[in-house]
Amino acid sequence: MPEDYSLEVKAFEQRYARWWATVRPLKPQPGPQTEFYESKADITIGGGGFGGGKTYGIIIDPLRHVSNPGFNAVFFRREMPQITNPGGLWDEAKNVYLPLKAESRMSPYDMTFPSGARITFSHMQRADDRLNWDGAQIPGIYFDQLEHFEESQFWYMQGRNRSVSGVVPYMKATCNPLPDSWLSKLLQWWWDKETGYAIPERSGILRWFVQIAGENKWGDSKEELLNAYPGSQPLSLTFIRFPVQANAILLEKNPQYLSKLMNLPRVERERGLLGNWKIRLEAGEMFKRGIFESHIRKAAPNNLTQFVRYWDKAFTVGGGAYTVGVLRALEPLGERDGIPMFNGWTLDVVRGQWGQDYRDKMILGTAKSDREKYGKVQTVLEREPGSQGRDSCEILIRKLIGYDVSDDPVKEDKTTRAGPLSSQHLAGNEYYLEADWNEEFISEHDSFPFGTYKDQVDASSGGFNWQMTQPIPRDWTTYEV
């Protein structure tokens, strides 16, 4: 540590001795949290399941350095709402930092401690958002739910991980298992290729790597890599498994939580409870042909409400992805124990491989025919990340002037987005109007997520998720269950 900062830290700790005494007792739980907190690796990644105490572990980690006036850290989530959601990073940070006399701001979201040390909370929704950090010097970089980020974002920020504060630069991250991802490949030494489960005796073990022509070359020690690649600068990395069983505080306060994890569907249980990096959905698990076929009806009920036509856009002519518009509505069934009950209905599917101009004409013409047939129908356009997706939606919204139209930013992977609709489908709460689009619609859903096309699944799940965010219709409770 430079002499000037060393003296300032000592002076600060003496001046704020009483305050500093309240900071130091904030320690992690024994086990993975402590290993994460004490890790000396250049890159420390912790997680591999739900409820292991990752959020608290990552929030208290920078408190080791907040007596240093030159220290700053940045927490990243892929999207800003993931930071500010109830119970998210920002709420947890306020619970921990504000009693320590940190001053908070919300534009930007950051916390400044009495020493002058600052912790910032930010996002990287688009891949090129990483470029906003050009020239930054950040001693402590934290990624929460690293599996949601692109590999280019992570390694780019590694180049911003530097310091003149005297704190040795480091990166720490939390994660959950995601098979076939860049992260699962990065951490493969720490989990078993055959079973997908973390190898207990390797948790917390440091390995070293150098990047040669974009490829990581691994070794068991820094010296091994320096001998193999003279002049290189090896970095250390470790993975620490956070099983829920190690979070004694959570299980004491919420003893039912473990049972809830055990009752999850097979894939979610393997990932969330057992930390399986290999488990994946198989075709026919999320949507079943037999359920579709038994829920096709020749006519729809006359009390449908909340109509939405959700578009998954493409602009390919004669090949590639399809543009798909799925028309959905809800059949109100009243309330049970204060919870609104409904059946979902898929009424129509428009699908084609069109160029952009013809596609836009089809969307406009469909909006017109939907209004003539059903009255109020909301048109929703899926918005892909990046400026191209934003510009495409803005142009279409202008063309649809006079119609109820919105865009819906893509936030999660296709399988995650389809999960809520899958649950209702498997429970028998989804129905389908008999029409010539049925077979292709059923086949694509039945083969999801491994079929060639996923556009109809994207549009139908997008429509369902959109409906769930809308206000409940005024007459919802007029129907008795």
C-alpha positions in Angstrom: 0.0 0.0 0.0 1.4 3.5 -0.8 2.6 5.2 2.3 0.1 8.1 2.0 -2.9 5.7 2.0 -1.5 3.6 4.7 -1.3 6.6 7.0 -4.8 7.8 6.0 -6.2 4.3 6.8 -4.6 4.3 10.3 -5.7 7.8 11.0 -9.3 7.0 9.8 -9.5 3.9 12.0 -8.3 5.8 15.0 -10.7 8.8 14.4 -13.7 6.5 13.8 -12.6 3.7 16.3 -16.1 3.3 17.7 -17.7 3.1 14.2 -14.9 0.8 12.9 -15.7 -1.6 15.8 -19.2 -2.0 14.4 -17.9 -2.8 10.9 -15.3 -5.4 11.9 -17.8 -7.8 13.7 -19.8 -8.1 10.5 -18.3 -11.5 9.5 -19.5 -14.3 7.3 -21.0 -17.5 8.5 -18.6 -20.4 8.9 -18.1 -22.5 5.8 -18.5 -21.2 2.2 -19.2 -17.6 3.2 -16.0 -17.5 5.2 -14.0 -19.2 2.4 -15.4 -16.6 -0.1 -14.6 -13.7 2.2 -11.1 -14.8 2.9 -10.2 -15.9 -0.6 -6.9 -14.5 -2.0 -7.6 -15.6 -5.6 -7.5 -13.0 -8.3 -11.0 -14.3 -9.3 -13.3 -16.0 -6.8 -16.6 -17.5 -8.0 -19.1 -18.8 -5.5 -22.5 -20.5 -5.8 -23.9 -23.5 -7.6 -27.4 -23.5 -6.0 -30.2 -21.6 -4.4 -30.2 -20.3 -0.8 -26.6 -20.8 0.0 -26.1 -17.3 1.3 -24.4 -15.9 -1.8 -26.0 -12.4 -1.6 -25.0 -11.7 2.0 -21.6 -13.1 1.3 -20.9 -10.9 -1.6 -22.4 -7.7 0.1 -20.2 -7.9 3.2 -17.1 -8.8 1.2 -15.9 -5.2 0.4 -16.3 -4.1 4.0 -12.7 -5.4 4.4 -11.5 -2.3 2.6 -14.0 0.5 3.4 -11.5 2.2 5.8 -9.3 2.9 2.8 -10.3 6.3 1.2 -8.9 5.3 -2.2 -11.0 2.1 -2.4 -14.0 1.7 -4.7 -15.9 -1.3 -5.8 -18.7 -2.0 -8.4 -21.4 -4.6 -8.2 -22.9 -5.7 -11.6 -26.2 -7.3 -12.4 -27.2 -7.9 -16.0 -30.2 -5.5 -15.7 -30.9 -2.6 -13.4 -34.3 -4.0 -12.2 -32.5 -7.1 -10.8 -30.6 -4.7 -8.5 -33.5 -2.7 -7.3 -36.2 -5.4 -7.0 -37.5 -6.0 -3.5 -35.0 -8.2 -1.6 -32.3 -7.7 -4.3 -28.8 -6.3 -4.1 -29.8 -2.7 -3.3 -32.1 -3.7 -0.4 -29.5 -6.0 1.0 -26.8 -3.3 0.7 -29.0 -0.8 2.5 -29.6 -3.2 5.3 -25.8 -3.8 5.8 -24.3 -0.4 4.8 -26.6 2.3 6.1 -26.2 1.3 9.8 -22.4 1.8 9.1 -23.0 5.5 8.3 -22.8 5.0 4.6 -24.5 7.7 2.5 -26.7 6.4 -0.3 -27.6 7.9 -3.7 -30.0 6.6 -6.3 -28.6 8.4 -9.3 -26.2 6.7 -9.7 -26.9 3.9 -7.2 -23.9 4.0 -4.8 -22.9 4.1 -1.2 -20.1 6.3 0.2 -18.6 5.5 3.5 -17.2 8.0 6.1 -13.6 7.3 4.9 -14.6 8.2 1.3 -14.6 4.6 0.0 -17.4 4.1 -2.5 -19.4 1.1 -3.7 -21.4 1.5 -6.9 -24.2 -0.7 -8.3 -24.6 -0.9 -12.0 -25.8 -3.1 -14.9 -24.6 -4.4 -18.3 -27.9 -5.1 -20.1 -26.3 -4.9 -23.6 -23.1 -6.5 -24.5 -21.5 -3.1 -25.5 -22.4 -1.6 -22.1 -19.0 -2.9 -21.0 -17.5 -0.1 -23.1 -18.9 2.5 -20.7 -16.1 1.5 -18.3 -13.2 2.4 -20.6 -10.4 3.9 -18.5 -11.9 2.9 -15.2 -9.7 1.7 -12.3 -11.7 -0.5 -10.0 -10.0 -2.5 -7.2 -13.0 -4.6 -6.4 -15.3 -5.9 -9.1 -18.4 -8.0 -8.3 -20.7 -9.9 -10.6 -24.0 -11.2 -9.1 -25.4 -14.1 -11.1 -22.4 -14.3 -13.4 -24.2 -16.9 -15.6 -26.4 -14.1 -17.0 -23.5 -12.2 -18.4 -21.6 -12.6 -21.7 -18.1 -13.9 -21.6 -16.9 -10.8 -23.3 -18.3 -8.6 -20.6 -16.5 -10.5 -17.8 -13.1 -10.5 -19.4 -13.4 -6.9 -20.5 -13.9 -5.8 -16.9 -11.0 -7.9 -15.9 -8.9 -5.4 -17.8 -10.4 -2.6 -15.6 -9.5 -4.4 -12.4 -6.6 -2.3 -11.2 -5.8 0.0 -8.3 -3.7 2.7 -6.9 -5.3 2.5 -3.5 -3.0 -0.2 -2.2 -5.8 -2.8 -2.3 -4.7 -5.8 -4.5 -7.2 -5.9 -7.3 -9.7 -8.8 -7.3 -12.9 -10.0 -8.9 -15.6 -11.9 -7.1 -18.8 -13.4 -8.5 -21.9 -15.5 -7.6 -23.6 -17.9 -9.9 -26.0 -20.7 -10.4 -25.4 -23.7 -12.7 -26.1 -23.2 -16.4 -25.1 -26.1 -18.6 -23.2 -25.6 -21.9 -22.5 -22.0 -20.9 -19.1 -20.3 -21.1 -19.1 -20.3 -17.3 -19.7 -24.0 -17.0 -16.6 -24.5 -19.2 -14.6 -22.0 -17.2 -15.4 -23.9 -14.0 -15.3 -27.4 -15.4 -12.3 -28.6 -13.3 -14.4 -28.0 -10.1 -17.4 -30.2 -11.2 -17.6 -33.8 -12.4 -18.1 -34.3 -16.1 -20.0 -37.5 -15.6 -22.5 -36.4 -12.9 -22.5 -32.6 -13.2 -22.1 -32.2 -9.4 -19.4 -30.1 -7.8 -16.4 -32.1 -6.5 -16.4 -31.4 -2.8 -12.6 -31.8 -2.3 -11.9 -29.2 -5.0 -14.1 -26.5 -3.6 -11.9 -23.5 -2.8 -8.8 -24.9 -4.5 -6.9 -22.3 -6.4 -5.9 -22.9 -10.0 -3.8 -20.7 -12.3 -4.3 -19.8 -15.9 -3.0 -17.6 -18.7 -4.9 -16.6 -21.8 -3.1 -17.5 -25.0 -4.8 -16.5 -28.3 -8.2 -16.3 -26.5 -7.8 -19.7 -24.9 -7.2 -20.4 -21.1 -4.1 -22.5 -20.4 -4.3 -24.0 -16.9 -1.8 -25.0 -14.3 -1.7 -26.1 -10.7 0.7 -23.3 -9.7 1.9 -19.9 -11.0 5.4 -21.3 -11.4 4.2 -24.1 -13.7 2.7 -21.6 -16.1 5.6 -19.2 -16.0 7.9 -22.1 -16.9 5.6 -23.1 -19.8 4.8 -19.5 -20.9 7.8 -17.2 -20.0 6.8 -13.6 -19.7 3.1 -14.4 -19.1 1.1 -13.0 -16.2 -0.8 -15.9 -14.7 -4.0 -15.3 -12.7 -5.5 -17.4 -10.0 -9.1 -18.6 -9.9 -11.2 -20.6 -7.6 -14.8 -21.9 -7.3 -16.5 -22.3 -3.9 -19.6 -24.4 -3.6 -22.5 -22.7 -1.6 -24.9 -25.5 -0.7 -28.1 -24.4 1.0 -27.3 -26.7 4.0 -24.4 -24.4 4.8 -26.7 -21.4 5.3 -27.6 -22.2 8.9 -29.2 -18.7 9.5 -31.7 -19.2 6.6 -32.6 -22.7 7.6 -33.2 -21.7 11.2 -35.4 -18.8 10.2 -37.1 -20.6 7.4 -37.0 -24.4 8.0 -39.4 -25.1 5.2 -37.1 -23.7 2.6 -35.2 -27.0 2.1 -38.5 -28.8 1.6 -39.5 -26.2 -1.0 -36.3 -26.9 -3.0 -36.9 -30.6 -2.8 -40.3 -30.2 -4.3 -39.1 -28.3 -7.3 -39.5 -29.9 -10.7 -36.6 -32.3 -11.6 -34.3 -29.9 -13.5 -34.8 -27.0 -11.1 -34.2 -29.3 -8.1 -31.0 -30.7 -9.6 -29.7 -27.2 -10.3 -31.0 -25.3 -7.4 -30.6 -27.9 -4.6 -27.8 -30.1 -5.8 -25.8 -27.7 -7.9 -25.8 -29.8 -11.1 -23.9 -28.2 -14.0 -24.9 -30.9 -16.5 -28.7 -31.4 -16.0 -30.8 -30.0 -18.9 -34.3 -30.2 -20.0 -35.3 -32.9 -22.5 -37.8 -32.5 -25.3 -41.3 -33.0 -24.1 -40.7 -32.1 -20.5 -42.0 -28.5 -20.7 -44.8 -29.0 -23.1 -46.6 -32.3 -23.9 -48.4 -33.2 -27.1 -51.0 -35.2 -25.3 -52.0 -32.2 -23.1 -52.2 -30.0 -26.2 -54.4 -32.5 -28.1 -56.8 -33.0 -25.2 -57.2 -29.2 -24.7 -58.1 -28.2 -28.3 -61.7 -26.8 -28.5 -63.8 -26.0 -31.6 -65.1 -22.8 -30.0 -63.8 -20.4 -27.3 -65.9 -19.2 -24.3 -67.7 -15.9 -24.7 -66.3 -14.3 -21.6 -62.6 -14.0 -22.7 -60.7 -10.9 -21.7 -57.1 -9.5 -21.7 -56.5 -10.1 -25.4 -52.8 -9.8 -26.5 -51.1 -10.5 -29.8 -47.4 -11.0 -29.0 -44.9 -10.8 -31.9 -41.5 -12.5 -32.0 -40.0 -10.6 -35.0 -37.5 -11.8 -37.6 -36.7 -10.5 -41.1 -35.7 -13.5 -43.1 -37.0 -14.4 -46.5 -37.6 -18.0 -47.4 -35.3 -19.4 -44.6 -34.0 -18.9 -41.1 -36.1 -17.7 -38.1 -39.8 -17.1 -38.4 -41.8 -14.0 -37.5 -44.6 -15.2 -35.2 -47.6 -13.5 -33.8 -49.6 -15.5 -31.2 -53.0 -14.2 -30.1 -53.9 -15.1 -26.5 -56.7 -14.3 -24.1 -57.7 -15.2 -20.5 -60.9 -16.9 -19.4 -61.8 -15.5 -15.9 -62.9 -18.1 -13.4 -63.2 -15.9 -10.3 -61.2 -16.0 -7.1 -60.2 -18.8 -4.7 -58.8 -17.7 -1.4 -58.3 -14.3 -2.8 -56.2 -15.5 -5.8 -57.6 -14.8 -9.3 -58.2 -18.0 -11.2 -58.1 -18.3 -15.0 -57.6 -20.5 -18.0 -55.4 -19.3 -20.9 -56.5 -19.5 -24.5 -54.4 -19.5 -27.7 -56.8 -18.3 -30.4 -54.6 -17.7 -33.4 -51.0 -17.9 -34.8 -49.6 -15.9 -37.7 -46.3 -17.2 -38.9 -44.0 -16.6 -41.8 -40.4 -16.0 -43.1 -40.7 -12.5 -44.4 -38.5 -9.5 -45.2 -38.8 -6.5 -43.0 -41.2 -4.4 -45.1 -43.6 -7.3 -45.7 -43.3 -8.3 -42.1 -44.3 -4.8 -40.9 -47.3 -4.8 -43.3 -48.4 -8.2 -41.9 -48.2 -7.0 -38.3 -50.2 -3.9 -39.2 -52.8 -5.9 -41.1 -53.1 -8.4 -38.2 -53.6 -5.6 -35.7 -56.5 -4.3 -37.8 -58.2 -7.7 -38.2 -57.7 -8.5 -34.5 -59.5 -5.3 -33.6 -62.3 -5.9 -36.0 -62.9 -9.4 -34.6 -62.2 -9.1 -30.9 -62.3 -5.4 -30.1 -59.6 -4.3 -27.7 -56.4 -6.3 -28.5 -53.0 -5.2 -27.2 -50.1 -5.7 -29.7 -46.8 -6.4 -28.0 -43.5 -6.5 -29.8 -40.6 -8.5 -28.4 -37.5 -6.2 -28.3 -34.2 -7.8 -28.7 -31.1 -6.4 -26.8 -29.1 -3.7 -28.5 -29.8 -0.6 -30.6 -31.0 -2.6 -33.6 -33.8 -4.2 -31.6 -34.8 -0.9 -30.1 -34.8 0.9 -33.4 -36.9 -1.8 -35.0 -39.6 -1.6 -32.3 -39.7 2.2 -32.5 -40.3 2.1 -36.2 -43.1 -0.4 -35.9 -44.7 1.5 -33.0 -44.9 4.5 -35.2 -46.5 2.5 -38.0 -49.1 1.1 -35.6 -50.3 4.6 -34.5 -53.9 4.4 -33.4 -53.5 0.9 -32.0 -52.7 -0.2 -28.4 -49.0 -1.3 -28.9 -46.1 -1.8 -26.6 -42.6 -3.3 -26.8 -41.3 -5.9 -24.3 -37.5 -6.0 -23.7 -36.1 -9.5 -23.7 -34.7 -10.2 -20.2 -34.0 -13.9 -19.8 -33.1 -16.9 -21.9 -35.8 -18.7 -23.9 -36.2 -21.6 -21.4 -36.6 -19.4 -18.4 -39.2 -17.2 -20.2 -41.2 -20.3 -21.1 -41.2 -21.7 -17.6 -44.4 -19.9 -16.2 -46.4 -20.9 -19.3 -45.1 -24.5 -19.1 -46.4 -24.7 -15.5 -49.9 -23.7 -16.5 -49.9 -26.0 -19.6 -48.8 -29.0 -17.6 -51.5 -28.2 -15.0 -54.1 -28.3 -17.7 -55.0 -24.6 -17.5 -54.2 -23.8 -21.2 -56.6 -24.3 -24.1 -56.3 -23.9 -27.9 -58.8 -23.0 -30.6 -59.0 -25.7 -33.3 -57.4 -24.4 -36.5 -54.9 -25.2 -39.2 -52.0 -23.8 -37.2 -52.4 -26.4 -34.4 -50.0 -29.1 -35.7 -46.9 -26.9 -36.2 -47.6 -25.1 -33.0 -47.8 -28.3 -31.0 -44.8 -29.9 -32.7 -42.6 -26.9 -31.9 -43.6 -26.8 -28.3 -43.3 -30.5 -27.8 -39.7 -30.5 -29.1 -38.7 -27.4 -27.1 -36.0 -26.5 -26.2 -34.2 -28.7 -28.7 -36.2 -28.3 -31.9 -35.0 -26.3 -34.9 -37.4 -23.5 -34.3 -38.4 -21.8 -31.0 -40.2 -18.7 -32.4 -43.8 -19.9 -31.6 -42.7 -20.8 -28.0 -41.1 -17.3 -27.7 -44.3 -15.6 -28.8 -46.7 -17.7 -26.8 -44.6 -17.5 -23.6 -44.0 -13.8 -24.2 -47.8 -13.2 -24.4 -48.5 -15.2 -21.3 -45.8 -13.3 -19.3 -47.1 -10.0 -20.6 -50.6 -10.9 -19.5 -49.4 -11.7 -16.0 -48.0 -8.1 -15.7 -51.2 -6.4 -16.6 -53.9 -5.2 -14.2 -56.6 -7.7 -13.3 -59.8 -6.9 -15.3 -62.5 -5.2 -13.3 -65.1 -7.9 -13.8 -62.6 -10.7 -12.9 -64.4 -11.7 -9.7 -67.9 -11.7 -11.1 -67.5 -15.4 -12.0 -67.8 -17.9 -9.2 -65.4 -20.8 -8.8 
